[in-house]
């Protein structure tokens, strides 16, 4: 299992990584591995504002469909359009080219409540 040490995580396996004033959001390596081959990703529209813990989309694999949850509150400022034509990017490079959305955080203090890499690795290892 790969872990992005610069990211923070939810126990539901979404990651958030700061890039300047933006937060990049996607699913962890553990999540994509558990799901198997990803065949479809549904993402929100740019401009939508969501609260921490709210569903922002769906990822479908050959095994299951899973909701995606906001790691922290924010306004969607970009969606990864490449996933429409190649959802398997999430399997190949979940922390890089397989990112899902970029947000402008509306409650930056929520960052401190997310799991750091070490805590997430312990949590994911229990499954």
KETITOR-864513 format. One record per residue: residue number from 1; residue in one letter; x, y, z negated of N, C-alpha, C, O, CB in turn. Coordinates in Angstrom, 3 decimals. Atoms other than C-alpha are relative to their C-alpha. Glycine has a CB too. Layout:
! KETITOR-864513
> pos  code  nu  nv  nw  cau  cav  caw  cu  cv  cw  ou  ov  ow  cbu  cbv  cbw
> NUM  A  X  Y  Z  X  Y  Z  X  Y  Z  X  Y  Z  X  Y  Z
...
END
This chain:
! KETITOR-864513
> pos  code  nu  nv  nw  cau  cav  caw  cu  cv  cw  ou  ov  ow  cbu  cbv  cbw
> 1  X  0.845  -1.185  0.000  0.000  0.000  0.000  0.887  1.244  0.000  1.743  1.418  -0.867  -0.960  0.001  -1.225
> 2  X  -0.733  -1.266  -0.068  1.395  3.365  1.057  -0.759  1.053  -0.800  -1.990  1.086  -0.810  0.194  0.461  1.482
> 3  X  0.570  -1.098  0.779  0.827  6.367  -1.186  0.674  1.285  0.462  1.897  1.337  0.592  0.190  -0.223  -1.552
> 4  X  -0.561  -1.316  -0.294  1.265  10.007  -0.181  0.217  0.681  -1.347  -0.743  1.053  -2.022  -0.948  0.856  0.952
> 5  X  -0.304  -0.556  1.320  3.034  11.405  -3.234  -0.340  1.489  -0.095  -0.374  2.041  -1.195  1.472  -0.210  -0.324
> 6  X  0.384  -1.416  0.011  2.057  14.970  -2.199  -1.509  0.186  -0.128  -1.991  1.313  -0.236  0.492  0.685  1.266
> 7  X  1.463  -0.079  0.035  -1.654  14.138  -2.351  -0.533  -0.305  -1.390  0.167  -0.834  -2.253  -0.614  -0.963  1.016
> 8  X  0.773  0.400  1.179  -4.224  13.786  -5.101  -1.142  -0.868  0.514  -1.488  -0.821  1.694  -0.538  1.257  -0.822
> 9  X  0.953  1.021  -0.425  -6.899  11.106  -5.056  -1.247  -0.046  -0.872  -1.233  0.354  -2.036  0.662  -1.348  -0.003
> 10  X  1.220  0.356  0.723  -10.455  10.198  -6.046  0.036  -1.516  -0.204  0.702  -2.230  0.545  -1.308  0.456  0.784
> 11  X  0.070  1.451  0.206  -11.198  6.750  -7.460  -0.748  -0.677  1.153  -0.645  -1.892  1.323  -0.690  -0.322  -1.345
> 12  X  0.703  0.545  -1.169  -13.400  6.300  -4.346  0.914  -0.021  1.240  0.450  -0.301  2.345  -1.274  0.834  0.294
> 13  X  -1.067  0.180  -0.997  -10.130  6.392  -2.292  0.138  1.093  1.052  0.766  0.866  2.086  -0.215  -1.266  0.692
> 14  X  -0.284  -1.138  -0.871  -10.277  9.801  -0.605  1.238  0.715  -0.547  1.478  0.743  -1.754  -1.234  0.978  0.088
> 15  X  -1.148  -0.796  0.439  -7.117  11.885  -0.676  -0.204  1.463  0.368  -0.963  1.793  1.279  1.307  -0.532  0.625
> 16  X  -0.032  -1.432  -0.278  -6.600  15.643  -0.755  1.457  0.433  -0.086  2.146  0.118  -1.056  -0.911  0.817  -1.003
> 17  X  -1.386  -0.466  -0.012  -3.290  17.262  0.182  0.014  1.480  0.352  -0.590  1.901  1.339  0.866  -0.820  1.007
> 18  X  -0.109  -1.443  -0.254  -2.474  20.964  -0.025  0.946  0.247  1.169  2.046  -0.302  1.231  0.496  0.752  -1.267
> 19  X  -0.848  -0.485  -1.099  -1.141  22.538  3.168  -0.267  1.492  0.097  -1.208  1.924  0.763  -0.301  -0.750  1.386
> 20  X  0.239  -1.437  0.099  -0.815  26.245  2.498  -1.254  0.230  -0.822  -1.397  -0.317  -1.916  -0.134  0.649  1.405
> 21  X  1.249  -0.285  0.717  -4.230  27.573  1.488  -1.074  -1.048  0.291  -2.143  -1.032  -0.320  -0.518  1.389  0.376
> 22  X  0.964  1.024  -0.395  -5.980  24.587  3.114  0.234  -1.301  -0.750  1.312  -1.551  -1.288  0.073  -0.246  1.502
> 23  X  -0.089  1.352  0.547  -6.701  21.113  1.799  -0.338  -0.968  1.131  -1.389  -0.850  1.761  -0.967  -0.197  -1.240
> 24  X  0.237  1.048  -0.991  -6.384  18.145  4.176  -0.623  -1.182  -0.738  -0.137  -1.588  -1.794  1.336  -0.417  0.745
> 25  X  0.743  1.083  0.646  -8.836  15.326  3.356  -0.069  -1.199  0.938  -0.235  -1.055  2.149  -1.428  0.464  -0.398
> 26  X  0.135  1.242  -0.757  -8.909  11.699  4.463  -0.172  -1.149  -0.972  -0.450  -0.943  -2.153  1.226  -0.236  0.922
> 27  X  0.062  1.159  0.897  -8.976  8.168  3.105  1.398  -0.582  -0.168  2.259  -0.445  0.701  -0.982  -1.081  0.547
> 28  X  -1.318  0.543  0.335  -6.061  6.396  1.472  0.327  -1.240  0.827  -0.542  -1.835  1.463  0.068  -0.338  -1.484
> 29  X  -0.461  1.216  -0.666  -4.022  3.579  2.936  -0.718  -1.217  -0.583  -1.093  -2.130  0.153  1.536  -0.154  -0.143
> 30  X  0.712  1.099  0.662  -5.640  1.251  0.384  -1.412  -0.127  0.579  -1.876  -1.234  0.852  -0.060  0.230  -1.539
> 31  X  1.371  0.006  -0.518  -9.105  2.254  1.665  -0.051  -0.513  1.430  -0.882  -1.363  1.749  -0.601  1.400  -0.069
> 32  X  0.046  0.433  -1.395  -8.330  1.808  5.354  0.351  -1.474  0.119  -0.198  -2.182  0.963  0.952  0.840  0.857
> 33  X  -0.374  1.416  -0.019  -6.681  -1.548  4.639  -1.169  -0.878  -0.459  -1.417  -1.938  0.115  1.234  -0.242  -0.898
> 34  X  1.153  0.748  0.510  -9.710  -2.733  2.647  -1.135  -0.052  1.021  -1.823  -1.065  1.145  -0.503  0.625  -1.302
> 35  X  1.076  -0.065  -0.987  -12.111  -1.623  5.383  0.273  -0.860  1.228  -0.657  -1.400  1.827  -0.219  1.430  0.425
> 36  X  -0.330  0.710  -1.239  -10.254  -3.320  8.225  -0.074  0.960  1.181  0.057  2.172  1.015  -0.955  -1.202  0.219
> 37  X  -0.016  -0.810  -1.220  -10.521  -2.102  11.815  -1.138  1.018  0.008  -2.313  0.653  0.018  -0.095  -0.898  1.234
> 38  X  0.990  -1.080  0.008  -12.284  1.267  11.811  -0.465  0.253  1.429  0.340  0.445  2.341  0.590  1.305  -0.632
> 39  X  0.579  -0.120  -1.335  -14.660  1.634  14.747  -0.776  1.304  0.211  -1.094  1.650  1.349  -0.909  -1.169  0.259
> 40  X  0.777  -1.231  -0.126  -16.524  4.898  14.002  0.205  0.859  -1.237  0.263  0.350  -2.356  -1.503  -0.309  0.205
> 41  X  -0.097  -0.955  1.103  -16.113  8.024  11.874  -0.984  1.131  0.271  -0.955  1.752  1.333  1.466  0.549  -0.162
> 42  X  0.949  -1.115  -0.093  -18.918  10.530  11.266  0.460  1.077  -0.963  0.634  0.824  -2.155  -1.472  -0.457  -0.320
> 43  X  -0.522  -1.102  0.807  -17.739  13.926  10.023  -0.963  1.184  0.043  -1.778  1.284  0.960  1.403  0.426  0.496
> 44  X  0.904  -1.157  0.042  -19.518  17.169  9.036  0.374  1.047  1.049  1.429  0.972  1.680  0.016  0.636  -1.395
> 45  X  -0.280  -1.110  -0.909  -19.741  20.287  11.161  0.892  1.029  -0.687  0.813  1.228  -1.900  -1.313  0.660  0.479
> 46  X  -0.817  -1.106  0.503  -17.193  23.064  10.756  -0.946  1.068  -0.525  -1.961  1.372  0.102  0.951  0.578  1.116
> 47  X  0.809  -1.042  0.610  -18.613  25.740  8.474  -0.859  -0.504  -1.152  -1.362  0.296  -1.941  -0.873  0.626  1.036
> 48  X  0.819  0.563  1.070  -20.466  23.363  6.145  0.752  0.105  -1.326  1.950  -0.170  -1.390  -0.371  -1.479  0.306
> 49  X  -0.585  -0.077  1.340  -19.833  23.942  2.431  -0.558  -1.139  -0.830  -1.769  -1.353  -0.881  -0.293  1.380  -0.677
> 50  X  0.372  1.174  0.788  -19.866  20.898  0.163  0.606  0.074  -1.387  1.657  0.679  -1.595  0.443  -1.286  0.700
> 51  X  -0.477  0.042  1.387  -19.465  20.303  -3.554  0.826  -1.263  -0.236  0.676  -2.259  0.472  -1.191  0.057  -0.991
> 52  X  -0.795  1.162  0.392  -16.975  17.934  -5.181  -0.930  -1.184  -0.263  -1.943  -1.049  -0.948  0.863  0.315  -1.259
> 53  X  0.779  1.208  0.213  -18.325  14.371  -5.100  -1.135  -0.199  0.990  -1.724  -1.278  1.052  -0.550  0.013  -1.364
> 54  X  1.068  0.095  -0.989  -20.842  15.115  -2.341  0.512  -0.763  1.234  1.677  -0.629  1.608  -0.512  1.422  0.399
> 55  X  -0.387  0.732  -1.209  -20.816  12.821  0.730  0.228  0.984  1.140  -0.594  1.868  1.380  -1.085  -1.044  0.390
> 56  X  -0.277  -0.871  -1.137  -19.183  14.518  3.711  -0.017  -0.743  1.322  0.071  -0.123  2.382  1.331  0.670  -0.181
> 57  X  0.011  0.767  -1.233  -19.322  11.692  6.219  -0.072  -1.489  -0.272  -0.297  -1.935  -1.397  1.225  0.316  0.826
> 58  X  0.062  1.462  0.072  -19.257  7.989  6.950  1.131  -0.567  0.849  1.460  -0.038  1.911  -1.394  -0.542  0.484
> 59  X  -0.977  0.748  -0.782  -16.562  5.588  8.088  -0.547  -1.417  0.161  -0.966  -2.051  -0.807  1.427  0.001  -0.690
> 60  X  0.499  1.346  -0.274  -17.596  2.341  9.770  1.141  -0.852  0.516  1.948  -0.423  1.340  -1.168  0.028  1.019
> 61  X  -1.002  0.951  -0.452  -15.412  -0.689  10.226  -0.710  -1.273  0.444  -1.936  -1.366  0.388  1.043  -0.299  -1.121
> 62  X  0.594  1.275  -0.385  -15.934  -4.210  11.495  -0.600  -0.710  -1.212  -1.435  -1.602  -1.060  1.045  -0.895  0.674
> 63  X  0.493  0.636  1.233  -16.605  -5.165  7.855  -1.182  0.728  -0.639  -2.113  0.086  -1.125  1.118  -0.089  -1.003
> 64  X  0.991  -0.750  0.782  -18.748  -2.341  6.430  -0.042  1.468  0.416  0.817  1.952  1.153  0.311  -0.109  -1.498
> 65  X  0.085  -1.456  -0.129  -19.891  1.269  6.483  0.134  0.573  -1.404  -0.448  0.046  -2.353  -1.356  0.458  0.690
> 66  X  -0.219  -0.613  1.313  -18.777  3.523  3.635  -0.153  1.503  0.088  0.301  2.133  1.043  1.386  -0.360  -0.547
> 67  X  0.092  -1.453  0.085  -19.671  7.051  2.621  1.359  0.563  -0.387  2.160  -0.099  -1.047  -1.087  0.432  -1.020
> 68  X  -1.210  -0.734  0.342  -16.862  9.573  2.313  -0.397  1.121  -0.946  -1.384  1.816  -0.703  0.720  0.556  1.277
> 69  X  0.361  -0.980  1.030  -16.863  11.861  -0.740  1.048  1.098  -0.111  2.250  0.849  -0.015  -0.175  -0.689  -1.355
> 70  X  -0.877  -1.159  0.126  -15.422  15.338  -1.180  0.877  -0.114  -1.248  0.358  -0.280  -2.352  -0.828  1.294  -0.048
> 71  X  -0.876  0.025  1.173  -12.354  15.284  -3.439  -0.109  1.286  -0.812  0.066  1.266  -2.030  1.447  -0.220  0.427
> 72  X  0.263  -1.248  0.692  -13.013  18.932  -4.279  -0.905  0.868  0.861  -0.996  0.682  2.074  1.318  0.736  -0.333
> 73  X  0.958  -0.859  -0.693  -15.534  21.594  -3.361  0.701  0.884  1.018  1.820  1.347  0.794  -0.770  0.862  -1.002
> 74  X  -0.596  -0.872  -0.989  -14.918  23.579  -0.218  -0.825  0.127  1.264  -1.829  -0.557  1.463  1.354  -0.488  0.341
> 75  X  0.632  -0.245  -1.299  -15.904  24.862  3.194  0.834  -0.692  1.073  2.050  -0.515  1.136  -0.131  1.540  0.293
> 76  X  -0.685  0.708  -1.077  -15.051  22.668  6.190  0.479  1.019  1.036  -0.322  1.756  1.612  -0.936  -1.066  0.656
> 77  X  -0.549  -0.949  -0.969  -12.709  24.668  8.425  0.510  -0.700  1.262  0.780  -0.047  2.270  1.130  0.802  -0.638
> 78  X  -0.405  0.762  -1.188  -11.663  21.868  10.819  -0.377  -1.462  -0.205  -0.364  -1.973  -1.325  1.537  0.143  0.274
> 79  X  0.215  1.446  0.015  -12.592  18.302  11.703  0.956  -0.604  1.024  1.295  0.037  2.019  -1.506  -0.376  0.319
> 80  X  -0.940  0.666  -0.895  -10.271  15.818  13.379  -0.774  -0.587  1.186  -1.281  -1.707  1.123  0.798  -1.115  -0.754
> 81  X  0.743  0.406  -1.204  -11.864  15.602  16.840  0.594  -1.259  0.631  -0.123  -2.007  1.296  -0.009  1.141  1.028
> 82  X  -0.653  1.169  -0.590  -9.325  12.928  17.866  -0.628  -1.308  -0.481  -0.554  -2.324  0.210  1.489  0.010  -0.329
> 83  X  0.605  1.221  0.546  -11.179  10.422  15.651  -1.232  -0.441  0.776  -1.607  -1.612  0.720  -0.369  0.211  -1.451
> 84  X  1.175  0.379  -0.793  -14.227  10.528  17.951  0.399  -0.986  1.096  -0.307  -1.965  1.337  -0.668  1.252  0.620
> 85  X  -0.459  0.873  -1.072  -12.260  8.922  20.771  0.877  -1.149  -0.465  1.022  -2.150  0.237  0.742  0.797  1.000
> 86  X  -0.935  1.014  0.503  -9.867  6.901  18.624  -0.095  -0.100  -1.524  0.818  0.323  -2.232  1.453  0.337  0.427
> 87  X  0.159  0.092  1.456  -11.245  6.139  15.129  1.084  -0.852  -0.674  1.322  -0.710  -1.874  -1.364  -0.573  -0.326
> 88  X  -1.045  0.856  0.570  -8.467  3.557  14.639  1.253  0.792  -0.392  2.168  0.235  -0.998  0.375  -1.091  0.996
> 89  X  -1.102  -0.846  0.491  -6.063  6.491  14.097  0.068  -0.060  -1.519  1.147  0.028  -2.105  -0.177  1.470  0.471
> 90  X  0.045  0.095  1.464  -7.207  6.185  10.479  0.769  -1.236  -0.463  1.472  -1.187  -1.472  -1.470  -0.054  -0.506
> 91  X  -0.732  1.217  0.354  -5.836  2.629  10.393  1.506  0.164  0.223  2.316  -0.301  -0.579  -0.522  -1.187  0.816
> 92  X  -1.412  -0.104  -0.368  -2.562  3.552  12.065  0.763  1.059  -0.778  1.956  0.893  -1.030  0.114  0.291  1.454
> 93  X  -0.715  -1.120  0.619  -1.752  6.824  10.278  -0.962  0.830  -0.858  -1.225  1.996  -0.562  0.666  0.893  1.086
> 94  X  1.053  -0.653  0.796  -4.285  7.692  7.561  0.432  1.326  -0.608  -0.391  2.232  -0.742  -0.448  -0.919  -1.103
> 95  X  -0.459  -1.239  0.635  -2.126  10.397  5.948  0.463  1.044  1.025  0.639  2.214  0.684  1.137  -0.306  -0.970
> 96  X  -0.481  -0.902  -1.041  -0.987  11.922  9.258  -1.084  0.282  1.021  -2.011  1.048  0.758  1.225  -0.584  0.689
> 97  X  0.934  -0.258  -1.104  -2.888  11.838  12.553  -1.416  -0.477  -0.278  -2.342  -0.096  0.438  0.501  -0.658  1.248
> 98  X  1.328  0.512  0.345  -5.821  10.026  10.911  -0.729  0.814  -1.057  -1.698  0.330  -1.642  0.119  -1.402  -0.472
> 99  X  0.716  -0.871  0.955  -6.817  12.951  8.638  -1.427  0.205  0.506  -1.703  0.019  1.691  0.737  1.390  -0.177
> 100  X  1.408  -0.125  -0.377  -10.549  13.661  8.626  -0.491  1.443  0.068  -1.011  1.876  1.097  -0.846  -0.762  -0.971
> 101  X  0.439  -1.399  0.004  -11.315  17.249  7.594  1.038  0.863  -0.702  1.868  0.383  -1.473  -1.380  0.146  -0.689
> 102  X  -0.778  -1.008  0.720  -9.580  20.409  6.469  -1.007  0.931  -0.639  -1.990  1.330  -0.014  1.001  0.782  0.952
> 103  X  0.934  -0.882  0.714  -11.268  22.564  3.867  0.724  1.200  -0.598  1.925  1.169  -0.870  -0.730  -0.774  -1.108
> 104  X  -0.431  -1.149  0.798  -10.895  25.969  2.280  -0.652  -0.233  -1.364  -1.874  -0.141  -1.480  -0.425  1.423  0.661
> 105  X  0.594  0.328  1.295  -11.344  25.107  -1.417  -0.773  1.174  -0.602  -0.332  2.322  -0.537  1.082  -0.446  -0.964
> 106  X  0.793  -1.039  0.657  -14.071  27.014  -3.263  0.107  -0.097  -1.524  -0.332  0.804  -2.238  -1.467  -0.104  0.432
> 107  X  -0.230  0.173  1.441  -13.154  25.658  -6.720  1.380  -0.644  -0.177  1.471  -1.817  -0.539  -1.138  -0.886  -0.670
> 108  X  -1.347  0.558  0.009  -9.350  25.219  -6.652  0.387  -0.715  -1.297  1.238  -1.604  -1.275  0.974  1.085  0.261
> 109  X  -0.334  0.635  1.286  -9.231  24.238  -10.348  -0.383  -1.484  -0.013  0.144  -2.244  -0.826  -0.710  0.732  -1.154
> 110  X  0.383  1.422  -0.071  -10.897  20.911  -9.411  1.186  -0.882  0.376  1.187  -2.079  0.086  -1.134  -0.197  1.016
> 111  X  -1.217  0.735  -0.390  -7.494  19.875  -8.004  0.602  -0.713  -1.208  1.045  -1.857  -1.107  1.046  0.961  0.628
> 112  X  -0.628  0.536  1.208  -6.253  19.311  -11.562  -0.724  -1.228  -0.546  -0.143  -1.984  -1.324  0.055  1.070  -1.067
> 113  X  0.754  1.156  0.466  -8.978  16.714  -12.185  0.167  -1.238  0.862  -0.332  -2.309  0.517  -1.434  0.345  -0.075
> 114  X  -0.213  1.149  -0.882  -7.889  14.468  -9.303  1.184  -0.828  -0.492  2.039  -0.333  -1.226  0.235  0.465  1.456
> 115  X  -1.094  0.894  0.392  -5.572  11.488  -9.774  1.272  0.347  0.761  1.233  0.585  1.968  -0.383  -1.471  0.249
> 116  X  -1.261  -0.166  -0.723  -1.915  12.031  -8.994  0.380  -1.356  0.597  -0.294  -2.355  0.348  1.139  0.548  -0.947
> 117  X  -0.373  1.216  -0.726  -0.098  9.423  -6.893  0.201  -1.195  -0.929  -0.264  -2.294  -0.626  1.269  0.243  0.797
> 118  X  -0.273  1.106  0.925  1.055  7.319  -9.866  -1.292  -0.536  -0.613  -1.478  -1.750  -0.706  0.960  0.455  -1.113
> 119  X  1.269  0.421  0.596  -2.392  7.253  -11.490  -0.871  -0.712  1.032  -1.538  -1.697  0.716  -0.751  1.212  -0.584
> 120  X  0.800  0.646  -1.050  -4.053  6.400  -8.164  0.542  -1.390  0.318  -0.227  -2.331  0.517  -0.018  0.865  1.276
> 121  X  -0.610  1.299  -0.294  -1.593  3.587  -7.505  -0.411  -1.034  -1.045  -0.705  -2.182  -0.709  1.537  0.122  0.053
> 122  X  0.461  0.891  1.085  -2.483  2.071  -10.894  -1.464  -0.366  0.181  -1.834  -1.534  0.065  0.204  0.664  -1.376
> 123  X  1.435  0.200  -0.192  -6.215  2.500  -10.237  -0.286  -0.928  1.174  -1.075  -1.865  1.048  -0.694  1.338  0.216
> 124  X  0.218  0.811  -1.201  -6.088  1.015  -6.731  0.533  -1.412  -0.187  0.004  -2.361  0.390  0.664  0.652  1.215
> 125  X  -0.588  1.316  0.258  -3.935  -1.850  -7.970  -0.891  -0.918  -0.820  -0.687  -2.132  -0.838  1.306  0.164  -0.702
> 126  X  0.933  0.796  0.828  -6.749  -2.988  -10.298  -1.017  -0.755  0.853  -1.630  -1.719  0.393  -0.741  0.911  -0.993
> 127  X  1.038  0.600  -0.856  -8.980  -3.895  -7.336  0.439  -1.312  0.598  -0.319  -1.938  1.339  -0.382  0.949  1.111
END
